[in-house]
């Protein structure tokens, strides 16, 4: 298949495919007429890259998965290098989740404090001044 068909079937653009090619993730094969030529294996590689990027993987992190597919594994995540990338990504996600939990706790504490202060206003007293109000 030609680059336009691959892009359409993979749900991406020809520009993206050329970029993958420039990064060595997609083979740069040419037909006799000079057009880029791709096959079903290339489609599987592009789909693997796109799926991983949808999950938040950087482009370079997809390389072990592509290499695993090129090595003949039907799934690009069956090789030791791919498994190592999965493990690193899970560690990264766990750290981000912990950071978000910490921030959530801080925001919750600020909300509780603000609600107490708002509830402590004396009835009939002056309204609290809000910097955001117009």
N, CA, C and O atoms as a MOPAC input file, in Angstrom:
PM7 MOZYME 1SCF
protein

 N      0.85100 1    -1.18500 1     0.00000 1
 C      0.00000 1     0.00000 1     0.00000 1
 C      0.88500 1     1.23200 1     0.00000 1
 O      2.03900 1     1.17900 1     0.42400 1
 N      0.34700 1     2.32100 1    -0.46900 1
 C      1.08600 1     3.57900 1    -0.50700 1
 C      0.83300 1     4.35400 1     0.78200 1
 O     -0.01400 1     3.98300 1     1.59600 1
 N      1.58000 1     5.43000 1     0.94600 1
 C      1.56600 1     6.17600 1     2.20800 1
 C      0.18100 1     6.73100 1     2.53900 1
 O     -0.21500 1     6.73600 1     3.70400 1
 N     -0.55000 1     7.19300 1     1.54600 1
 C     -1.88600 1     7.73400 1     1.79600 1
 C     -2.83800 1     6.68900 1     2.34000 1
 O     -3.61600 1     6.96000 1     3.25500 1
 N     -2.77400 1     5.49500 1     1.77500 1
 C     -3.64600 1     4.41600 1     2.24900 1
 C     -3.26200 1     3.99400 1     3.66100 1
 O     -4.12700 1     3.76700 1     4.50700 1
 N     -1.94700 1     3.89000 1     3.91300 1
 C     -1.50400 1     3.53600 1     5.26500 1
 C     -1.98300 1     4.57900 1     6.26800 1
 O     -2.47500 1     4.23000 1     7.34100 1
 N     -1.84300 1     5.84600 1     5.92700 1
 C     -2.27600 1     6.92000 1     6.83000 1
 C     -3.76800 1     6.80900 1     7.10700 1
 O     -4.20200 1     6.92800 1     8.25300 1
 N     -4.54500 1     6.58400 1     6.06600 1
 C     -5.99500 1     6.48000 1     6.23600 1
 C     -6.36400 1     5.27400 1     7.09600 1
 O     -7.19000 1     5.38800 1     8.00100 1
 N     -5.76700 1     4.14300 1     6.82400 1
 C     -6.09500 1     2.93200 1     7.58400 1
 C     -5.63400 1     3.01300 1     9.03200 1
 O     -6.25600 1     2.43000 1     9.92000 1
 N     -4.54000 1     3.73800 1     9.27000 1
 C     -4.00900 1     3.87400 1    10.63600 1
 C     -4.64100 1     5.03600 1    11.38300 1
 O     -4.43400 1     5.18400 1    12.58800 1
 N     -5.41100 1     5.86300 1    10.68100 1
 C     -6.04300 1     7.00400 1    11.34000 1
 C     -5.06800 1     8.11100 1    11.67200 1
 O     -5.17800 1     8.74800 1    12.71900 1
 N     -4.11200 1     8.34400 1    10.78700 1
 C     -3.11500 1     9.38000 1    11.02400 1
 C     -2.87800 1    10.13700 1     9.71800 1
 O     -3.65900 1    10.02000 1     8.77300 1
 N     -1.81300 1    10.90200 1     9.67300 1
 C     -1.51200 1    11.69100 1     8.47900 1
 C     -0.23700 1    11.18000 1     7.80700 1
 O      0.57700 1    10.49200 1     8.42200 1
 N     -0.08700 1    11.53100 1     6.54400 1
 C      1.14000 1    11.15900 1     5.84500 1
 C      2.34600 1    11.87200 1     6.45800 1
 O      3.45300 1    11.33400 1     6.47300 1
 N      2.12200 1    13.06800 1     6.95300 1
 C      3.20900 1    13.81200 1     7.61200 1
 C      3.71900 1    13.04300 1     8.83600 1
 O      4.92500 1    12.93200 1     9.05500 1
 N      2.78500 1    12.51900 1     9.62300 1
 C      3.17000 1    11.74300 1    10.79900 1
 C      3.95600 1    10.50900 1    10.38600 1
 O      4.96000 1    10.17200 1    11.01400 1
 N      3.50800 1     9.83700 1     9.33900 1
 C      4.20500 1     8.64000 1     8.87400 1
 C      5.61700 1     8.97300 1     8.40000 1
 O      6.55300 1     8.21700 1     8.65800 1
 N      5.77200 1    10.08800 1     7.71600 1
 C      7.11000 1    10.51100 1     7.28400 1
 C      7.99500 1    10.80800 1     8.50200 1
 O      9.19400 1    10.52800 1     8.49500 1
 N      7.39000 1    11.37200 1     9.53300 1
 C      8.14300 1    11.64200 1    10.76200 1
 C      8.58700 1    10.33600 1    11.40900 1
 O      9.74200 1    10.21000 1    11.81400 1
 N      7.68100 1     9.35900 1    11.51100 1
 C      8.06000 1     8.05200 1    12.05400 1
 C      9.20300 1     7.45600 1    11.24000 1
 O     10.13100 1     6.86700 1    11.79300 1
 N      9.12400 1     7.61400 1     9.93200 1
 C     10.18200 1     7.11100 1     9.05700 1
 C     11.50400 1     7.80200 1     9.36200 1
 O     12.54600 1     7.14900 1     9.43700 1
 N     11.46500 1     9.12500 1     9.53900 1
 C     12.69200 1     9.87300 1     9.82000 1
 C     13.30300 1     9.48100 1    11.16000 1
 O     14.51200 1     9.60200 1    11.35900 1
 N     12.47000 1     9.01700 1    12.06600 1
 C     12.94900 1     8.58500 1    13.39700 1
 C     13.35100 1     7.11300 1    13.41600 1
 O     13.78100 1     6.59800 1    14.44800 1
 N     13.21100 1     6.43700 1    12.27600 1
 C     13.61400 1     5.03900 1    12.18400 1
 C     12.59700 1     4.05800 1    12.73900 1
 O     12.91100 1     2.88700 1    12.94700 1
 N     11.37900 1     4.52900 1    12.97900 1
 C     10.34100 1     3.64800 1    13.51300 1
 C      9.53900 1     2.95400 1    12.41900 1
 O      8.91100 1     1.92300 1    12.65700 1
 N      9.56500 1     3.51300 1    11.24900 1
 C      8.82300 1     2.95100 1    10.12600 1
 C      9.81600 1     2.77200 1     8.97700 1
 O     10.56400 1     3.69700 1     8.66100 1
 N      9.83200 1     1.60600 1     8.35500 1
 C     10.81400 1     1.37700 1     7.29200 1
 C     10.58800 1     2.30000 1     6.10400 1
 O      9.46200 1     2.70100 1     5.80900 1
 N     11.67800 1     2.62500 1     5.43700 1
 C     11.62300 1     3.52200 1     4.28300 1
 C     11.82400 1     2.70600 1     3.00300 1
 O     12.82500 1     2.86600 1     2.30400 1
 N     10.86900 1     1.83800 1     2.71000 1
 C     10.95600 1     1.03200 1     1.49300 1
 C     10.31000 1     1.79000 1     0.33800 1
 O      9.32600 1     2.50600 1     0.52100 1
 N     10.87300 1     1.62200 1    -0.83900 1
 C     10.34400 1     2.27400 1    -2.02600 1
 C     10.02700 1     1.21600 1    -3.08600 1
 O     10.76900 1     0.25100 1    -3.26700 1
 N      8.91500 1     1.42100 1    -3.77500 1
 C      8.55400 1     0.56300 1    -4.89500 1
 C      9.39400 1     0.97100 1    -6.10500 1
 O     10.09800 1     1.98000 1    -6.06000 1
 N      9.32300 1     0.20000 1    -7.17100 1
 C     10.08500 1     0.50100 1    -8.39100 1
 C      9.76100 1     1.88700 1    -8.94000 1
 O     10.61300 1     2.53100 1    -9.55100 1
 N      8.52900 1     2.34200 1    -8.72100 1
 C      8.12400 1     3.65100 1    -9.23300 1
 C      8.54200 1     4.80300 1    -8.32000 1
 O      8.25000 1     5.96100 1    -8.62000 1
 N      9.22600 1     4.50100 1    -7.20200 1
 C      9.72100 1     5.53200 1    -6.29300 1
 C      8.79000 1     5.87100 1    -5.14000 1
 O      9.18000 1     6.58700 1    -4.21800 1
 N      7.56300 1     5.36200 1    -5.18200 1
 C      6.61600 1     5.61900 1    -4.09700 1
 C      6.96500 1     4.76600 1    -2.87800 1
 O      7.49000 1     3.65900 1    -2.99800 1
 N      6.66300 1     5.30700 1    -1.71900 1
 C      6.83400 1     4.52100 1    -0.50000 1
 C      5.88100 1     3.33200 1    -0.55400 1
 O      4.74800 1     3.45300 1    -1.01900 1
 N      6.34900 1     2.19200 1    -0.07800 1
 C      5.52800 1     0.97900 1    -0.09700 1
 C      5.44500 1     0.40600 1     1.31700 1
 O      6.45600 1     0.27300 1     2.00700 1
 N      4.23400 1     0.07100 1     1.73200 1
 C      3.99300 1    -0.45000 1     3.07500 1
 C      3.14800 1    -1.70900 1     2.98800 1
 O      2.49200 1    -1.97200 1     1.98000 1
 N      3.17900 1    -2.49000 1     4.07700 1
 C      2.36800 1    -3.70300 1     4.12500 1
 C      1.61400 1    -3.76700 1     5.45300 1
 O      1.63400 1    -2.81900 1     6.23900 1
 N      0.95300 1    -4.89200 1     5.68700 1
 C      0.14300 1    -5.04800 1     6.90400 1
 C      0.99800 1    -4.97900 1     8.17600 1
 O      0.52700 1    -4.50800 1     9.21200 1
 N      2.23500 1    -5.44000 1     8.10200 1
 C      3.12300 1    -5.35000 1     9.27100 1
 C      3.39500 1    -3.88900 1     9.62900 1
 O      3.45100 1    -3.52400 1    10.80400 1
 N      3.56000 1    -3.06600 1     8.60200 1
 C      3.77300 1    -1.63700 1     8.85100 1
 C      2.53600 1    -1.00800 1     9.48800 1
 O      2.64500 1    -0.16600 1    10.38000 1
 N      1.37700 1    -1.41900 1     9.02500 1
 C      0.13400 1    -0.92800 1     9.62200 1
 C      0.07700 1    -1.30300 1    11.09500 1
 O     -0.29300 1    -0.48200 1    11.93400 1
 N      0.44000 1    -2.53100 1    11.40800 1
 C      0.43900 1    -2.98000 1    12.80700 1
 C      1.42100 1    -2.15300 1    13.64000 1
 O      1.13400 1    -1.81200 1    14.78800 1
 N      2.58100 1    -1.83100 1    13.05800 1
 C      3.56600 1    -1.00700 1    13.78200 1
 C      3.00300 1     0.38100 1    14.07600 1
 O      3.12200 1     0.87800 1    15.19600 1
 N      2.39500 1     1.00100 1    13.07700 1
 C      1.83400 1     2.34200 1    13.26600 1
 C      0.71000 1     2.29100 1    14.29800 1
 O      0.61200 1     3.17600 1    15.14800 1
 N     -0.13100 1     1.27500 1    14.23300 1
 C     -1.21200 1     1.15200 1    15.21700 1
 C     -0.64400 1     0.98000 1    16.61900 1
 O     -1.17800 1     1.54600 1    17.57300 1
 N      0.43200 1     0.20600 1    16.75800 1
 C      1.08500 1     0.01700 1    18.06100 1
 C      1.61200 1     1.35500 1    18.57900 1
 O      1.40900 1     1.69700 1    19.74400 1
 N      2.28100 1     2.10100 1    17.72100 1
 C      2.83400 1     3.40400 1    18.11900 1
 C      1.70600 1     4.33400 1    18.56900 1
 O      1.79800 1     4.96800 1    19.62000 1
 N      0.65700 1     4.40900 1    17.77600 1
 C     -0.45600 1     5.31800 1    18.09200 1
 C     -1.15500 1     4.92000 1    19.38900 1
 O     -1.50800 1     5.78300 1    20.19300 1
 N     -1.35300 1     3.63300 1    19.59600 1
 C     -1.99000 1     3.17500 1    20.83600 1
 C     -1.14200 1     3.56700 1    22.04200 1
 O     -1.66000 1     4.08500 1    23.03100 1
 N      0.15400 1     3.32000 1    21.95600 1
 C      1.03700 1     3.67500 1    23.06900 1
 C      1.05800 1     5.18000 1    23.31200 1
 O      1.06600 1     5.62500 1    24.45900 1
 N      1.06800 1     5.95600 1    22.24400 1
 C      1.04100 1     7.40900 1    22.42100 1
 C     -0.28100 1     7.86000 1    23.02800 1
 O     -0.30700 1     8.79900 1    23.82300 1
 N     -1.37400 1     7.20600 1    22.66500 1
 C     -2.66200 1     7.51700 1    23.29400 1
 C     -2.62000 1     7.24000 1    24.79100 1
 O     -3.31100 1     7.89800 1    25.56800 1
 N     -1.81100 1     6.26400 1    25.19300 1
 C     -1.65200 1     5.92800 1    26.61500 1
 C     -0.68700 1     6.86600 1    27.32400 1
 O     -0.51400 1     6.76300 1    28.53900 1
 N     -0.04400 1     7.79300 1    26.57900 1
 C      0.87000 1     8.74000 1    27.19500 1
 C      2.34100 1     8.41100 1    27.02600 1
 O      3.18900 1     9.06400 1    27.63400 1
 N      2.66000 1     7.42300 1    26.22200 1
 C      4.06100 1     7.08600 1    25.98100 1
 C      4.67000 1     8.11000 1    25.01700 1
 O      4.02300 1     8.53700 1    24.06100 1
 N      5.90600 1     8.49200 1    25.28000 1
 C      6.64900 1     9.34500 1    24.35400 1
 C      6.99200 1     8.51300 1    23.12300 1
 O      7.03900 1     7.28500 1    23.19000 1
 N      7.23100 1     9.18200 1    22.00500 1
 C      7.51400 1     8.47000 1    20.76500 1
 C      8.70200 1     7.52600 1    20.92100 1
 O      8.64800 1     6.38100 1    20.47000 1
 N      9.75600 1     7.98800 1    21.54500 1
 C     10.94800 1     7.13900 1    21.69600 1
 C     10.66400 1     5.91300 1    22.57000 1
 O     11.30100 1     4.87300 1    22.40400 1
 N      9.72100 1     6.03000 1    23.48900 1
 C      9.36700 1     4.88300 1    24.33000 1
 C      8.68700 1     3.77300 1    23.52800 1
 O      8.59100 1     2.64000 1    24.00200 1
 N      8.21900 1     4.08400 1    22.32700 1
 C      7.55600 1     3.06800 1    21.50600 1
 C      8.55800 1     2.19900 1    20.74800 1
 O      8.19300 1     1.14200 1    20.23400 1
 N      9.79700 1     2.62700 1    20.67600 1
 C     10.80600 1     1.91300 1    19.88600 1
 C     10.93400 1     0.43200 1    20.25800 1
 O     10.94300 1    -0.40000 1    19.35200 1
 N     11.03200 1     0.05800 1    21.53000 1
 C     11.14400 1    -1.37400 1    21.83900 1
 C      9.94500 1    -2.19300 1    21.34900 1
 O     10.10000 1    -3.35800 1    20.98200 1
 N      8.76900 1    -1.59800 1    21.34100 1
 C      7.57400 1    -2.29500 1    20.87000 1
 C      7.64900 1    -2.52600 1    19.36100 1
 O      7.30400 1    -3.59900 1    18.86600 1
 N      8.10600 1    -1.50000 1    18.64300 1
 C      8.27100 1    -1.61600 1    17.19300 1
 C      9.32800 1    -2.67100 1    16.87900 1
 O      9.13200 1    -3.51100 1    16.00000 1
 N     10.43600 1    -2.62500 1    17.59000 1
 C     11.49900 1    -3.60300 1    17.36100 1
 C     11.02000 1    -5.01800 1    17.66300 1
 O     11.42300 1    -5.96600 1    16.98800 1
 N     10.17200 1    -5.16700 1    18.65900 1
 C      9.61600 1    -6.47400 1    19.00100 1
 C      8.73900 1    -6.99000 1    17.85500 1
 O      8.80600 1    -8.16600 1    17.49500 1
 N      7.92800 1    -6.11200 1    17.29300 1
 C      7.11300 1    -6.50000 1    16.13600 1
 C      8.00900 1    -6.88200 1    14.96000 1
 O      7.75700 1    -7.87900 1    14.28400 1
 N      9.04500 1    -6.09800 1    14.71800 1
 C      9.97100 1    -6.39600 1    13.61900 1
 C     10.67600 1    -7.73400 1    13.81800 1
 O     11.03400 1    -8.40700 1    12.85200 1
 N     10.87000 1    -8.10800 1    15.07300 1
 C     11.53500 1    -9.37900 1    15.37000 1
 C     10.61000 1   -10.56700 1    15.12900 1
 O     11.02600 1   -11.71700 1    15.26600 1
 N      9.36700 1   -10.29500 1    14.77200 1
 C      8.45800 1   -11.36600 1    14.42400 1
 C      7.45700 1   -11.74100 1    15.49500 1
 O      6.68500 1   -12.68300 1    15.31500 1
 N      7.45200 1   -11.02700 1    16.59900 1
 C      6.46900 1   -11.31000 1    17.64300 1
 C      5.11500 1   -10.73800 1    17.21800 1
 O      5.04600 1    -9.59300 1    16.77000 1
 N      4.05500 1   -11.50700 1    17.35100 1
 C      2.74200 1   -11.00700 1    16.91800 1
 C      2.25400 1    -9.82000 1    17.74700 1
 O      1.47200 1    -9.00000 1    17.26500 1
 N      2.71200 1    -9.73200 1    18.98100 1
 C      2.37100 1    -8.59600 1    19.84700 1
 C      3.67600 1    -7.87200 1    20.16700 1
 O      4.66200 1    -8.50000 1    20.55200 1
 N      3.67600 1    -6.56900 1    20.01000 1
 C      4.89600 1    -5.79600 1    20.22200 1
 C      5.30300 1    -5.64700 1    21.66600 1
 O      6.32500 1    -5.02900 1    21.96300 1
 N      4.52000 1    -6.20100 1    22.56700 1
 C      4.86500 1    -6.04300 1    23.98200 1
 C      5.31600 1    -7.34200 1    24.63300 1
 O      5.31100 1    -7.45800 1    25.85900 1
 N      5.70700 1    -8.32500 1    23.81700 1
 C      6.10100 1    -9.62100 1    24.36100 1
 C      7.60400 1    -9.73500 1    24.60700 1
 O      8.06100 1   -10.76400 1    25.10400 1
 N      8.37100 1    -8.72200 1    24.27800 1
 C      9.83200 1    -8.76500 1    24.42300 1
 C     10.26300 1    -8.12800 1    25.74600 1
 O      9.55900 1    -7.27400 1    26.28500 1
 N     11.42500 1    -8.54600 1    26.26700 1
 C     11.90600 1    -7.99100 1    27.54100 1
 C     12.01700 1    -6.46000 1    27.54000 1
 O     11.68200 1    -5.82500 1    28.54100 1
 N     12.47500 1    -5.86300 1    26.45200 1
 C     12.61700 1    -4.39900 1    26.42600 1
 C     11.25200 1    -3.71600 1    26.49800 1
 O     11.11800 1    -2.66800 1    27.13000 1
 N     10.24700 1    -4.29600 1    25.86200 1
 C      8.89500 1    -3.73200 1    25.92900 1
 C      8.34400 1    -3.83500 1    27.34000 1
 O      7.73200 1    -2.89500 1    27.84800 1
 N      8.56000 1    -4.96800 1    27.96300 1
 C      8.10000 1    -5.15500 1    29.33700 1
 C      8.76100 1    -4.14500 1    30.27300 1
 O      8.12100 1    -3.62800 1    31.18900 1
 N     10.03800 1    -3.86800 1    30.04000 1
 C     10.75000 1    -2.89200 1    30.87000 1
 C     10.13900 1    -1.49600 1    30.70500 1
 O     10.02300 1    -0.75000 1    31.67700 1
 N      9.75200 1    -1.14500 1    29.48000 1
 C      9.11200 1     0.15900 1    29.25100 1
 C      7.77700 1     0.21500 1    29.96600 1
 O      7.44700 1     1.22900 1    30.58100 1
 N      7.00400 1    -0.85600 1    29.89600 1
 C      5.73100 1    -0.90500 1    30.63700 1
 C      5.96900 1    -0.68000 1    32.12500 1
 O      5.25500 1     0.09500 1    32.76200 1
 N      6.97100 1    -1.35600 1    32.67700 1
 C      7.24400 1    -1.21700 1    34.11500 1
 C      7.62300 1     0.22300 1    34.47500 1
 O      7.14400 1     0.76800 1    35.46900 1
 N      8.49000 1     0.83400 1    33.65300 1
 C      8.88300 1     2.23200 1    33.91000 1
 C      7.67200 1     3.15300 1    33.83100 1
 O      7.52600 1     4.06700 1    34.64300 1
 N      6.80300 1     2.91200 1    32.84900 1
 C      5.61700 1     3.76400 1    32.69300 1
 C      4.69500 1     3.60300 1    33.89100 1
 O      4.14600 1     4.59100 1    34.37900 1
 N      4.51400 1     2.38000 1    34.37500 1
 C      3.67300 1     2.18000 1    35.55800 1
 C      4.25600 1     2.87100 1    36.77900 1
 O      3.51700 1     3.45100 1    37.57400 1
 N      5.58300 1     2.81600 1    36.93800 1
 C      6.22800 1     3.53000 1    38.04700 1
 C      5.98600 1     5.04000 1    37.92100 1
 O      5.70200 1     5.71700 1    38.90900 1
 N      6.10300 1     5.55100 1    36.70200 1
 C      5.86000 1     6.97400 1    36.45300 1
 C      4.40700 1     7.34100 1    36.77300 1
 O      4.14500 1     8.36300 1    37.40600 1
 N      3.48200 1     6.51500 1    36.33700 1
 C      2.06100 1     6.77400 1    36.60600 1
 C      1.75400 1     6.69900 1    38.10000 1
 O      0.99100 1     7.51300 1    38.61700 1
 N      2.34200 1     5.73200 1    38.79000 1
 C      2.13900 1     5.63100 1    40.23800 1
 C      2.62600 1     6.88900 1    40.95000 1
 O      1.97600 1     7.37300 1    41.87700 1
 N      3.76600 1     7.41600 1    40.51900 1
 C      4.29800 1     8.64200 1    41.12800 1
 C      3.36500 1     9.82400 1    40.85900 1
 O      3.12400 1    10.64400 1    41.74500 1
 N      2.84300 1     9.90600 1    39.64100 1
 C      1.90900 1    10.99000 1    39.31000 1
 C      0.61900 1    10.87000 1    40.11600 1
 O      0.07600 1    11.87300 1    40.58000 1
 N      0.13400 1     9.65500 1    40.27900 1
 C     -1.08000 1     9.43600 1    41.07200 1
 C     -0.85100 1     9.88800 1    42.50800 1
 O     -1.72000 1    10.52100 1    43.10600 1
 N      0.30700 1     9.56900 1    43.06200 1
 C      0.61300 1     9.97500 1    44.42900 1
 C      0.69000 1    11.49300 1    44.54300 1
 O      0.21100 1    12.07100 1    45.51800 1
 N      1.29500 1    12.13900 1    43.54600 1
 C      1.34200 1    13.60700 1    43.54200 1
 C     -0.06400 1    14.18600 1    43.50000 1
 O     -0.35900 1    15.14600 1    44.21100 1
 N     -0.92900 1    13.61700 1    42.67900 1
 C     -2.30300 1    14.10300 1    42.59000 1
 C     -3.05000 1    13.88900 1    43.90000 1
 O     -3.84300 1    14.73700 1    44.30900 1
 N     -2.80300 1    12.77000 1    44.55400 1
 C     -3.44400 1    12.54300 1    45.86400 1
 C     -3.01400 1    13.60400 1    46.87200 1
 O     -3.83300 1    14.10200 1    47.64500 1
 N     -1.73700 1    13.94400 1    46.86100 1
 C     -1.21600 1    14.96200 1    47.76600 1
 C     -1.86600 1    16.31700 1    47.48400 1
 O     -2.30400 1    17.01000 1    48.40300 1
 N     -1.92300 1    16.68100 1    46.21200 1
 C     -2.54400 1    17.96400 1    45.83600 1
 C     -4.01800 1    17.95500 1    46.20300 1
 O     -4.54000 1    18.95700 1    46.69200 1
 N     -4.69600 1    16.83400 1    45.97500 1
 C     -6.12200 1    16.74100 1    46.31800 1
 C     -6.33400 1    16.94700 1    47.81400 1
 O     -7.25900 1    17.64600 1    48.22800 1
 N     -5.47700 1    16.33800 1    48.61400 1
 C     -5.59000 1    16.49900 1    50.06300 1
 C     -5.38200 1    17.96800 1    50.45800 1
 O     -6.08800 1    18.48700 1    51.32300 1
 N     -4.42600 1    18.62200 1    49.83000 1
 C     -4.16800 1    20.03600 1    50.13600 1
 C     -5.34800 1    20.91200 1    49.72800 1
 O     -5.73900 1    21.81000 1    50.47300 1
 N     -5.90800 1    20.66200 1    48.57100 1
 C     -7.06500 1    21.44100 1    48.11300 1
 C     -8.25800 1    21.17200 1    49.02800 1
 O     -9.00200 1    22.09200 1    49.36700 1
 N     -8.44100 1    19.91500 1    49.42700 1
 C     -9.53000 1    19.58700 1    50.34800 1
 C     -9.37400 1    20.30800 1    51.68000 1
 O    -10.35500 1    20.79200 1    52.24400 1
 N     -8.15000 1    20.38100 1    52.18400 1
 C     -7.89700 1    21.08600 1    53.44400 1
 C     -8.17100 1    22.57900 1    53.28900 1
 O     -8.73800 1    23.19900 1    54.18900 1
 N     -7.78200 1    23.15000 1    52.17900 1
 C     -8.04500 1    24.57100 1    51.92700 1
 C     -9.54500 1    24.82600 1    51.84000 1
 O    -10.03600 1    25.82100 1    52.37300 1
 N    -10.27100 1    23.94200 1    51.17700 1
 C    -11.72000 1    24.08600 1    51.07200 1
 C    -12.35900 1    24.01400 1    52.45800 1
 O    -13.21900 1    24.83300 1    52.78200 1
 N    -11.95300 1    23.05700 1    53.26900 1
 C    -12.52500 1    22.91800 1    54.61300 1
 C    -12.26200 1    24.17800 1    55.43900 1
 O    -13.14900 1    24.66100 1    56.14300 1
 N    -11.03100 1    24.70900 1    55.35000 1
 C    -10.69300 1    25.92600 1    56.07700 1
 C    -11.54400 1    27.09200 1    55.59100 1
 O    -12.06700 1    27.86400 1    56.39400 1
 N    -11.68200 1    27.21600 1    54.26400 1
 C    -12.45500 1    28.32200 1    53.69300 1
 C    -13.92300 1    28.21700 1    54.07400 1
 O    -14.56300 1    29.23300 1    54.34700 1
 N    -14.46500 1    27.00900 1    54.09900 1
 C    -15.86800 1    26.82000 1    54.47900 1
 C    -16.08200 1    27.18500 1    55.94700 1
 O    -17.11000 1    27.76500 1    56.29600 1
 N    -15.12100 1    26.85100 1    56.80700 1
 C    -15.22100 1    27.21700 1    58.21900 1
 C    -15.21200 1    28.73300 1    58.37700 1
 O    -16.00600 1    29.29100 1    59.13400 1
 N    -14.31500 1    29.38900 1    57.66100 1
 C    -14.23700 1    30.84900 1    57.74800 1
 C    -15.51800 1    31.49100 1    57.22300 1
 O    -16.01800 1    32.45700 1    57.80000 1
 N    -16.04100 1    30.95400 1    56.13400 1
 C    -17.27500 1    31.51500 1    55.55900 1
 C    -18.44800 1    31.30200 1    56.50400 1
 O    -19.31800 1    32.16600 1    56.60500 1
 N    -18.49000 1    30.18200 1    57.19300 1
 C    -19.57100 1    29.89100 1    58.12600 1
 C    -19.44700 1    30.65700 1    59.42500 1
 O    -20.42700 1    30.80300 1    60.15500 1
 N    -18.26100 1    31.14600 1    59.72100 1
 C    -18.03100 1    31.85500 1    60.97900 1
 C    -18.39600 1    33.33000 1    60.90100 1
 O    -18.36600 1    34.02800 1    61.91500 1
 N    -18.73600 1    33.80600 1    59.73000 1
 C    -19.10900 1    35.22400 1    59.59300 1
 C    -20.33200 1    35.49600 1    60.46400 1
 O    -21.26600 1    34.69500 1    60.49900 1
 N    -20.32200 1    36.60100 1    61.15000 1
 C    -21.42700 1    36.95800 1    62.03200 1
 C    -22.66000 1    37.36000 1    61.22700 1
 O    -22.54300 1    38.10800 1    60.25600 1
 N    -23.82800 1    36.87900 1    61.61200 1
 C    -25.04000 1    37.30000 1    60.90100 1
 C    -25.21900 1    38.80800 1    61.04200 1
 O    -25.07400 1    39.36200 1    62.13100 1
 N    -25.52700 1    39.44700 1    59.95600 1
 C    -25.73700 1    40.89000 1    59.96700 1
 C    -24.45500 1    41.68200 1    59.85700 1
 O    -24.49200 1    42.90500 1    59.72200 1
 N    -23.32300 1    41.00800 1    59.91100 1
 C    -22.03800 1    41.70100 1    59.80000 1
 C    -21.71400 1    42.00300 1    58.34600 1
 O    -22.46500 1    41.63200 1    57.44400 1
 N    -20.61800 1    42.66400 1    58.12900 1
 C    -20.24100 1    42.99800 1    56.74700 1
 C    -19.92600 1    41.73000 1    55.95900 1
 O    -19.38400 1    40.75700 1    56.48200 1
 N    -20.28600 1    41.78500 1    54.68600 1
 C    -19.97500 1    40.66500 1    53.79600 1
 C    -18.45800 1    40.58600 1    53.62200 1
 O    -17.78700 1    41.61600 1    53.56300 1
 N    -17.92100 1    39.38000 1    53.54100 1
 C    -16.46300 1    39.26600 1    53.27400 1
 C    -16.15200 1    39.84400 1    51.89500 1
 O    -16.91800 1    39.69500 1    50.94300 1
 N    -15.00900 1    40.50200 1    51.82700 1
 C    -14.59400 1    41.08200 1    50.55000 1
 C    -13.93500 1    39.98300 1    49.72300 1
 O    -13.06400 1    39.25400 1    50.19700 1
 N    -14.36500 1    39.89200 1    48.51400 1
 C    -13.83600 1    38.87900 1    47.60300 1
 C    -13.08500 1    39.60100 1    46.49700 1
 O    -13.65500 1    40.43200 1    45.79100 1
 N    -11.82300 1    39.28800 1    46.35000 1
 C    -10.98900 1    39.93500 1    45.34500 1
 C    -11.44600 1    39.61700 1    43.93400 1
 O    -11.22300 1    40.40900 1    43.01800 1
 N    -12.08300 1    38.46400 1    43.74300 1
 C    -12.48700 1    38.05100 1    42.39900 1
 C    -13.78100 1    38.67200 1    41.95400 1
 O    -14.02900 1    38.77500 1    40.75300 1
 N    -14.61200 1    39.08700 1    42.87600 1
 C    -15.91800 1    39.66300 1    42.53400 1
 C    -15.74900 1    41.04700 1    41.93500 1
 O    -14.74600 1    41.71900 1    42.17300 1
 N    -16.71900 1    41.46100 1    41.16900 1
 C    -16.60400 1    42.73900 1    40.49400 1
 C    -17.37500 1    43.75700 1    41.19800 1
 O    -17.40300 1    44.91300 1    40.77600 1

